[in-house]
Amino acid sequence: MLLQFNFSNYKSFHDEASLDLSATGISELSHHVVQLANEKVLPISAIFGANASGKSNVYKAFSYMKHLVVRSFQYGGATETVKATDESSNFPQPPRFAWTKQNNKPASFEVYLLDPLTLKTSNYGFSIDEKGIVEEWLNEKAKTARKSKNVFFRSRNEQENDFSGLSKADTNNLLTALEPEVLVISLGNKLKVHTCQAIVQWFYQCETIDYGDPSENYFLCNRLPNNFKEKEIQDRVITFFASFDETIKGFKIEELPSEDEDAPKRIYIESLHQAIDSEDLIGIGLHYESSGTIKMFSLYPVLMNVLEHGTVLFVDELNSRLHPLLVRNLIRLFSDPRTNPNHAQLLFTTHDTWHLANKSLRRDEIWFTGKNSKGESSLYSLADFKPEEGTKIRKDEHYEKNYLLGKYGAIPSVSTMQILFPDDSAAEGEQLYE
């Protein structure tokens, strides 16, 4: 399980931001809390905030970290010469905080993880700039241990390197092949170093989805569940759909001919609905279904993956095209141990304040992003927020009302839009209708 995600100097975040999924001592919705050894962990985190306040940048920071952990081995040798001849080798430089003329600090990313089976905790992270990896570290703590032990510490200053937690053979193999743009953890996974494989596998099985990106939306909506041709899998999807749309009774799948034998096979899917004047089923192209239904269809494979492996689903704009009750059902899916026995976690950004009003979230599951006059974003929890009078937010407060009134910050500064009549001499609005 993810205990904490920290990052700094990334996009609109200058100072360190910390998304902490450790449960506080508050009493509401206690069934949300997962107790593992001495750790109390939350399965949900919802991030609210104004447009351009940094919500999506929290998502993008986690997505960027995942990408490098899983894929950085392919950027080895990405020197200027290689980049000039092979664009696929381009090293994905971190978009660091831009609102300072001199920003020589590296961007930094770090996670704290808890293995639900062994109860071992891991702390992994790295800092990075345009030249490659500045530092990288992995520490582990066994269930019965008092202190964490170093697995490895890698530095651009090679004299500071410490690989004492790995075997000599693994260390020699890593150092022989390691390049400035490559993470030890990513290379170690390729070289079958068990400790590295465990971390990379966790990241690989996490799912990140940006529903604000049209191209990603298109890809996701054309992604089929594994083995979807099998009747058993289709029945599971129908059961999933029945929680929000009982009109779909089945699917019809047709493989389309292709002139290119090497091209991926194309499949046409119809959703089957019950005819109102007979017992027949009528097929409708799945692409003709509502955008919400198509989005839920695209969510099914990723939900099954994270629920099976007990990893993280991080969604940007989860509320887009979905009714609030559907999002509440997804929250219940992750917060109920009967439907989430492997302790998967749902992190999402949203503008939908309905979830603040219906108290479906604990105070420590509610997060806000705000931006100051310098353009710097900050991330903070409702459970830790203190108004000017210094007292913490009570559980019986009206979260939605207070949020929209600006008592928690993280809302846009809204003034009258001067689009049609930008100057003071413009006609009053009511004169438009005379």
C-alpha positions as CSV (number, residue, x, y, z in Angstrom):
1,M,0.0,0.0,0.0
2,L,1.1,3.6,-0.6
3,L,1.7,5.3,2.7
4,Q,3.1,8.6,1.4
5,F,4.0,10.3,-1.9
6,N,6.4,13.3,-1.7
7,F,7.7,15.5,-4.5
8,S,9.2,18.9,-5.0
9,N,10.3,21.4,-7.7
10,Y,7.9,19.9,-10.2
11,K,5.7,22.1,-12.4
12,S,3.8,24.5,-10.1
13,F,5.1,22.9,-6.9
14,H,8.3,24.6,-5.7
15,D,8.6,23.4,-2.1
16,E,8.0,19.8,-1.1
17,A,4.4,18.5,-1.3
18,S,3.3,15.4,0.6
19,L,0.2,13.3,-0.1
20,D,0.0,11.3,3.1
21,L,-2.4,8.3,3.2
22,S,-1.8,7.4,6.8
23,A,-5.0,7.7,8.8
24,T,-5.2,10.3,11.6
25,G,-6.9,9.7,14.9
26,I,-10.3,11.1,13.8
27,S,-13.4,8.9,14.4
28,E,-15.6,9.2,11.3
29,L,-15.9,6.4,8.8
30,S,-13.6,4.2,10.8
31,H,-14.4,1.3,8.4
32,H,-12.3,3.1,5.7
33,V,-9.1,2.6,7.8
34,V,-6.9,-0.5,6.9
35,Q,-5.0,-1.7,9.9
36,L,-1.8,-3.5,9.0
37,A,0.7,-4.1,11.9
38,N,1.3,-0.7,13.4
39,E,0.1,1.2,10.3
40,K,-3.3,2.6,9.7
41,V,-3.7,3.4,6.0
42,L,-6.5,5.0,4.0
43,P,-7.8,3.5,0.7
44,I,-9.0,6.9,-0.7
45,S,-7.6,10.3,-1.3
46,A,-9.7,13.0,-3.2
47,I,-8.0,16.2,-4.3
48,F,-10.1,19.4,-4.7
49,G,-9.0,22.8,-5.9
50,A,-9.4,25.7,-8.3
51,N,-8.5,25.4,-12.0
52,A,-4.7,25.8,-12.4
53,S,-4.2,25.4,-8.7
54,G,-2.0,22.3,-9.2
55,K,-4.4,19.3,-8.8
56,S,-3.4,17.7,-12.0
57,N,0.2,18.3,-11.3
58,V,0.0,16.0,-8.2
59,Y,-1.3,13.3,-10.6
60,K,1.3,14.2,-13.2
61,A,4.1,14.0,-10.6
62,F,3.1,10.4,-9.7
63,S,2.7,9.5,-13.3
64,Y,6.1,10.9,-14.2
65,M,7.7,8.9,-11.3
66,K,6.0,5.7,-12.4
67,H,7.1,6.2,-16.0
68,L,10.8,6.6,-15.0
69,V,10.7,3.7,-12.6
70,V,9.3,1.4,-15.2
71,R,10.9,2.7,-18.4
72,S,14.2,4.6,-17.6
73,F,16.3,1.6,-18.5
74,Q,15.6,2.5,-22.2
75,Y,17.2,6.0,-21.8
76,G,20.7,4.7,-21.3
77,G,23.2,6.5,-23.5
78,A,20.7,9.3,-24.3
79,T,23.6,11.8,-24.9
80,E,23.2,14.7,-27.3
81,T,24.6,12.6,-30.1
82,V,22.1,9.8,-29.5
83,K,19.2,12.3,-29.2
84,A,20.1,13.9,-32.5
85,T,19.7,10.5,-34.3
86,D,17.1,8.7,-32.3
87,E,14.2,10.7,-30.9
88,S,12.8,7.6,-29.1
89,S,15.9,7.7,-26.8
90,N,15.1,11.3,-25.6
91,F,15.4,11.5,-21.8
92,P,12.2,12.8,-20.4
93,Q,13.4,15.8,-18.5
94,P,11.3,16.8,-15.5
95,P,9.3,20.1,-16.0
96,R,10.7,21.9,-12.9
97,F,9.2,24.9,-11.2
98,A,9.4,27.7,-13.8
99,W,8.7,30.9,-12.0
100,T,12.3,31.6,-11.0
101,K,15.1,32.8,-13.3
102,Q,17.6,30.7,-11.5
103,N,16.3,27.2,-10.6
104,N,19.2,24.8,-10.4
105,K,17.6,22.5,-7.9
106,P,16.7,19.0,-9.1
107,A,13.2,17.8,-9.0
108,S,12.6,15.1,-6.4
109,F,10.1,12.2,-6.1
110,E,9.7,9.7,-3.2
111,V,7.3,7.0,-2.0
112,Y,6.8,5.1,1.2
113,L,5.3,1.7,0.6
114,L,3.9,-1.1,2.8
115,D,3.7,-4.7,1.7
116,P,0.4,-6.1,3.1
117,L,1.7,-9.7,3.1
118,T,5.2,-9.3,4.6
119,L,4.4,-6.0,6.4
120,K,7.8,-4.7,5.2
121,T,8.0,-1.0,4.6
122,S,10.1,0.5,1.8
123,N,11.2,4.1,1.1
124,Y,12.3,4.7,-2.5
125,G,13.0,7.9,-4.3
126,F,15.2,9.9,-6.6
127,S,16.2,13.5,-7.6
128,I,16.7,14.4,-11.2
129,D,17.7,17.3,-13.4
130,E,18.2,17.8,-17.2
131,K,21.5,15.8,-17.1
132,G,20.0,12.7,-15.5
133,I,19.8,11.2,-12.0
134,V,21.3,13.3,-9.2
135,E,20.6,10.9,-6.3
136,E,18.6,7.7,-5.8
137,W,17.9,5.7,-2.7
138,L,16.1,2.6,-1.4
139,N,15.6,1.8,2.3
140,E,13.7,-1.1,3.8
141,K,12.3,-2.0,7.2
142,A,11.2,-5.5,8.2
143,K,8.1,-6.0,10.3
144,T,10.1,-6.8,13.5
145,A,13.0,-4.3,12.9
146,R,13.4,-1.1,14.8
147,K,15.2,0.8,12.1
148,S,15.3,0.9,8.3
149,K,18.3,-0.5,6.5
150,N,20.0,1.0,3.4
151,V,19.6,-1.2,0.3
152,F,21.4,1.3,-1.9
153,F,22.2,5.0,-2.2
154,R,23.4,6.2,-5.6
155,S,24.8,9.7,-6.2
156,R,26.2,11.7,-9.1
157,N,29.2,12.0,-6.9
158,E,30.3,8.3,-7.1
159,Q,32.3,8.5,-4.0
160,E,29.1,8.7,-2.0
161,N,27.6,5.5,-3.5
162,D,26.6,2.8,-1.1
163,F,25.3,-0.5,-2.4
164,S,25.9,-2.4,0.8
165,G,22.4,-3.8,0.9
166,L,22.9,-5.7,-2.4
167,S,25.1,-8.7,-3.2
168,K,28.5,-8.0,-4.7
169,A,27.4,-9.7,-7.9
170,D,24.3,-7.6,-8.3
171,T,26.3,-4.4,-7.4
172,N,29.0,-5.2,-10.0
173,N,26.3,-5.9,-12.7
174,L,24.5,-2.7,-11.9
175,L,27.5,-0.4,-11.9
176,T,28.9,-2.0,-15.1
177,A,25.7,-1.1,-17.0
178,L,24.5,2.0,-15.1
179,E,24.3,5.3,-17.0
180,P,23.4,8.8,-15.8
181,E,19.9,8.8,-17.2
182,V,19.0,5.4,-15.9
183,L,17.5,4.6,-12.5
184,V,19.2,1.8,-10.5
185,I,15.7,0.4,-9.7
186,S,14.8,0.2,-13.4
187,L,18.1,-1.4,-14.5
188,G,17.9,-3.7,-11.5
189,N,14.5,-4.9,-12.6
190,K,15.9,-5.8,-16.0
191,L,18.9,-7.6,-14.4
192,K,16.5,-9.5,-12.2
193,V,17.7,-8.1,-8.9
194,H,14.8,-9.3,-6.6
195,T,14.6,-6.2,-4.4
196,C,14.4,-3.9,-7.4
197,Q,11.9,-6.1,-9.2
198,A,9.5,-5.8,-6.2
199,I,9.4,-2.0,-6.4
200,V,9.2,-1.8,-10.2
201,Q,6.4,-4.4,-10.2
202,W,4.3,-2.4,-7.8
203,F,4.7,0.7,-9.9
204,Y,4.0,-1.3,-13.1
205,Q,0.7,-2.6,-11.7
206,C,-0.4,0.9,-10.6
207,E,-2.8,2.6,-13.0
208,T,-2.7,6.3,-13.9
209,I,-5.5,7.8,-16.1
210,D,-5.9,11.4,-17.3
211,Y,-9.5,11.9,-18.4
212,G,-8.7,15.5,-19.3
213,D,-6.4,14.3,-22.1
214,P,-8.5,13.7,-25.3
215,S,-5.9,11.3,-26.9
216,E,-5.7,9.2,-23.7
217,N,-9.5,9.2,-23.5
218,Y,-9.7,7.8,-27.0
219,F,-7.1,5.1,-26.2
220,L,-8.8,4.1,-23.0
221,C,-12.2,3.9,-24.5
222,N,-10.8,1.4,-27.1
223,R,-9.0,-0.7,-24.6
224,L,-10.7,-4.1,-24.0
225,P,-10.7,-6.1,-20.8
226,N,-8.3,-9.1,-21.0
227,N,-9.8,-12.1,-22.7
228,F,-13.0,-10.1,-23.5
229,K,-14.0,-12.7,-26.1
230,E,-14.6,-15.2,-23.3
231,K,-18.3,-15.4,-22.2
232,E,-17.2,-15.5,-18.5
233,I,-15.4,-12.1,-18.8
234,Q,-18.3,-10.6,-20.7
235,D,-20.7,-11.7,-17.9
236,R,-18.4,-10.1,-15.3
237,V,-18.5,-6.8,-17.3
238,I,-22.4,-7.1,-17.5
239,T,-22.5,-7.6,-13.7
240,F,-20.3,-4.5,-13.3
241,F,-22.6,-2.5,-15.6
242,A,-25.7,-3.6,-13.7
243,S,-24.6,-1.5,-10.8
244,F,-25.4,1.6,-12.9
245,D,-27.1,0.6,-16.1
246,E,-29.3,-2.5,-16.2
247,T,-30.3,-2.0,-19.8
248,I,-27.2,-3.7,-21.3
249,K,-27.8,-7.4,-21.4
250,G,-24.8,-8.6,-23.3
251,F,-22.2,-8.0,-26.0
252,K,-21.7,-9.0,-29.6
253,I,-18.2,-9.1,-30.8
254,E,-17.2,-9.1,-34.5
255,E,-13.6,-9.3,-35.8
256,L,-13.2,-6.9,-38.7
257,P,-11.2,-7.9,-41.8
258,S,-7.9,-6.2,-42.4
259,E,-5.9,-5.8,-45.6
260,D,-2.7,-5.8,-43.7
261,E,-2.0,-9.2,-42.2
262,D,0.6,-7.7,-39.8
263,A,-1.8,-5.0,-38.5
264,P,-3.4,-5.6,-35.1
265,K,-6.8,-7.2,-35.3
266,R,-9.7,-4.7,-35.2
267,I,-12.9,-5.7,-33.2
268,Y,-16.4,-4.2,-33.5
269,I,-18.5,-4.4,-30.3
270,E,-22.2,-4.0,-30.0
271,S,-24.0,-3.7,-26.6
272,L,-27.2,-5.8,-26.6
273,H,-30.4,-4.3,-25.2
274,Q,-33.8,-5.9,-24.6
275,A,-36.4,-5.0,-27.2
276,I,-39.6,-3.5,-25.8
277,D,-41.9,-5.4,-28.1
278,S,-40.3,-8.9,-28.2
279,E,-37.9,-11.2,-26.4
280,D,-35.1,-10.3,-28.9
281,L,-32.0,-8.4,-28.1
282,I,-31.1,-5.4,-30.2
283,G,-27.5,-4.6,-30.8
284,I,-26.1,-1.0,-30.7
285,G,-22.5,-0.1,-31.5
286,L,-20.7,0.4,-28.2
287,H,-19.4,3.8,-29.5
288,Y,-23.0,5.0,-29.6
289,E,-23.5,4.5,-25.9
290,S,-23.4,7.5,-23.6
291,S,-20.0,8.9,-22.8
292,G,-20.4,7.9,-19.2
293,T,-21.1,4.3,-20.1
294,I,-18.1,4.3,-22.4
295,K,-16.0,5.8,-19.6
296,M,-17.1,3.1,-17.2
297,F,-16.3,0.4,-19.8
298,S,-12.8,1.9,-20.0
299,L,-12.5,1.9,-16.2
300,Y,-13.3,-1.8,-15.9
301,P,-9.9,-3.2,-16.9
302,V,-7.9,-0.9,-14.7
303,L,-10.2,-1.4,-11.7
304,M,-9.8,-5.2,-12.1
305,N,-6.0,-4.8,-12.2
306,V,-5.6,-2.6,-9.2
307,L,-8.1,-4.5,-7.1
308,E,-6.4,-7.8,-8.0
309,H,-2.9,-6.7,-7.2
310,G,-3.7,-4.2,-4.4
311,T,-2.0,-1.2,-6.0
312,V,-3.0,2.4,-6.8
313,L,-5.5,3.8,-9.3
314,F,-4.7,7.5,-9.7
315,V,-7.3,9.3,-11.9
316,D,-7.3,12.9,-13.0
317,E,-10.8,14.4,-13.5
318,L,-12.6,11.3,-12.2
319,N,-15.9,13.1,-12.1
320,S,-15.8,14.0,-15.8
321,R,-18.9,12.5,-17.5
322,L,-19.8,10.5,-14.4
323,H,-22.8,11.1,-12.2
324,P,-21.8,11.8,-8.5
325,L,-23.6,8.6,-7.4
326,L,-21.3,6.6,-9.7
327,V,-18.2,8.2,-8.2
328,R,-19.6,7.4,-4.7
329,N,-20.0,3.8,-5.8
330,L,-16.4,3.7,-6.8
331,I,-15.4,5.2,-3.4
332,R,-17.5,2.5,-1.7
333,L,-15.8,-0.2,-3.9
334,F,-12.4,0.8,-2.5
335,S,-13.4,1.6,1.1
336,D,-15.3,-1.7,1.6
337,P,-12.9,-4.6,2.6
338,R,-15.4,-7.1,1.1
339,T,-14.9,-5.7,-2.4
340,N,-11.3,-4.6,-1.8
341,P,-9.7,-7.4,0.1
342,N,-6.2,-6.7,-1.3
343,H,-6.2,-3.1,-0.1
344,A,-6.1,-1.3,-3.4
345,Q,-6.2,2.5,-3.2
346,L,-8.1,5.2,-5.3
347,L,-6.6,8.6,-5.6
348,F,-8.4,11.2,-7.8
349,T,-8.7,14.8,-8.6
350,T,-12.2,16.4,-8.9
351,H,-14.2,19.6,-9.0
352,D,-17.4,17.8,-7.7
353,T,-18.1,19.3,-4.3
354,W,-21.1,16.9,-3.8
355,H,-18.6,14.5,-2.2
356,L,-17.9,17.1,0.4
357,A,-21.6,17.5,1.1
358,N,-22.6,13.9,1.5
359,K,-19.8,13.0,4.0
360,S,-18.7,10.0,1.9
361,L,-15.0,10.9,2.7
362,R,-13.1,11.3,6.0
363,R,-11.4,14.6,6.7
364,D,-8.0,13.0,6.2
365,E,-9.2,11.7,2.8
366,I,-10.0,15.2,1.6
367,W,-7.1,17.2,0.1
368,F,-6.9,20.7,-1.4
369,T,-4.4,22.4,-3.7
370,G,-4.0,26.2,-3.6
371,K,-1.7,28.6,-5.4
372,N,-0.1,31.8,-3.9
373,S,0.6,35.1,-5.6
374,K,4.1,33.8,-6.7
375,G,2.5,30.9,-8.6
376,E,3.6,28.3,-6.1
377,S,1.1,25.4,-5.4
378,S,0.6,23.8,-2.1
379,L,-1.1,20.6,-1.0
380,Y,-2.9,20.2,2.3
381,S,-5.4,17.9,4.0
382,L,-8.7,19.1,5.5
383,A,-7.8,17.1,8.7
384,D,-4.6,19.3,9.1
385,F,-6.2,22.6,8.0
386,K,-6.5,25.2,10.7
387,P,-8.6,28.4,10.1
388,E,-7.2,31.7,11.4
389,E,-8.7,31.1,14.8
390,G,-6.4,28.1,15.1
391,T,-8.9,25.3,15.8
392,K,-9.1,22.2,13.5
393,I,-12.1,21.5,11.3
394,R,-14.8,19.6,13.1
395,K,-16.5,16.5,11.6
396,D,-20.0,18.1,11.9
397,E,-19.1,21.1,9.8
398,H,-20.7,21.6,6.4
399,Y,-17.6,20.9,4.3
400,E,-19.1,21.8,0.9
401,K,-20.6,25.1,2.0
402,N,-17.5,26.2,3.8
403,Y,-15.3,25.2,0.9
404,L,-17.3,27.2,-1.6
405,L,-17.3,30.2,0.8
406,G,-13.5,30.0,0.7
407,K,-13.0,29.0,4.3
408,Y,-10.5,26.3,3.3
409,G,-8.9,28.1,0.5
410,A,-8.3,26.3,-2.8
411,I,-11.1,28.1,-4.8
412,P,-10.7,30.4,-7.8
413,S,-10.8,34.1,-7.3
414,V,-13.8,34.9,-9.5
415,S,-14.7,38.3,-10.9
416,T,-17.2,39.5,-13.6
417,M,-16.1,38.3,-17.0
418,Q,-15.3,41.2,-19.3
419,I,-15.4,39.4,-22.6
420,L,-18.2,41.1,-24.5
421,F,-17.7,44.6,-23.0
422,P,-14.1,45.1,-21.8
423,D,-14.3,48.8,-21.3
424,D,-16.3,50.9,-18.8
425,S,-18.4,52.5,-21.4
426,A,-20.0,49.3,-22.5
427,A,-23.8,48.9,-22.3
428,E,-25.3,47.2,-19.2
429,G,-26.2,43.6,-19.6
430,E,-29.9,44.1,-19.5
431,Q,-29.7,46.4,-22.5
432,L,-28.8,43.4,-24.7
433,Y,-32.5,42.4,-24.6
434,E,-34.1,45.7,-25.4
